[in-house]
Amino acid sequence: MALPKKIVLDDGGKRSLKKLPQSAQRLVLKKLCEYNEKPQLIASNVKQLTDTTPPKTRLRIGDYRGVGIVVGDTLYINIIIDRKDLERSI
């Protein structure tokens, strides 16, 4: 898996972000900006999920996880969820 250098929220990612509490929304947006400014931080916070078709990638954002697909050097996040709920929703 090639490591992404850029992170983008697609429509699903934006919808799931709006469902989070405001404090969590601020944290997630702050972290995404941080990752986009310093792509080297992404490497230790990204992991390819096993047994998913198409291959999905998980991005750690504090207590939340962004899940999406990597296209080229961009990670398109289509859902943001609490880490406790990750197993049930993937």
N, C-alpha and C positions, 0 to 999 in steps of 0.2 A: 504494500500500500504506500503510495506516495503521500507524504505529509502535506496537508493543506497550508497555504500561506495566507489565505483570506477566508473570512467567515461571513456568510450572508444569511439573513433570516428570510425564508420564503413565506408565502401567505400563511401556511400552516404554523410556521414558527411564530409569526406575528400574532396569530389568533391565540396560540397557547401562552404567549407572553402576557397578553392582556388578561388572561384568567388568573395570573399569579397576583399575590398581594403587592401593593405598590413598593414596599421596601425590597421585595424580591425582584421586581421589575428593574428597579434602579441598580441593584447588584448585578443582575444579568447584563444589562446594557453597558455598565461600567467595565465588566470583565470582557465583553465582546470587543469593545473599543480598545481595551488594553491588548488583547490578543492580535487585533488588526494592526496596531501600532508596532508591536514587537512580536512578529511571527515565531521567533525562537521559543516563546513561552508555550506555544501550542503543542510542541512535541511531547512534553511531559504530561499533557492533559487530554490527549486524544488516544482512542483505542478503537480498533475495528471489532465489531461484534461478530460472534460466530453464529453459524446456522441462520443467517438472514439472507433472503433473496428479494431484491438485489442487495449486495453487500452494504450494510449500514455502518456508520461511524458514530461513536459516542464522544462528546466533548464534556469534560468536567468543568462546571461553573459553580464553585462553592458547593452548596447542598443540592444543586440542581444539575440536570444533565440535558444537554442538547443532543438530539439524535437526527442524523441526516445522511446524505450521500456526498461523496467527494467526486467532483467533476473537474478534471484538470488539476489546478492548484487551489480550488475553491471548495470549501465545505458549505453545502446548502442545508441549513438546519430547518427541519419541518415540524419538530415538536420539542418543547422544553417542559420537562417534568421534574418533580421532586425525586431525588435518588431512591427513596423508599418505594416508589411506584414504577421504577424502570422495568423490573422483571415482568410485571403484569401487563404492561402496555406494548411491549415489543413483540 
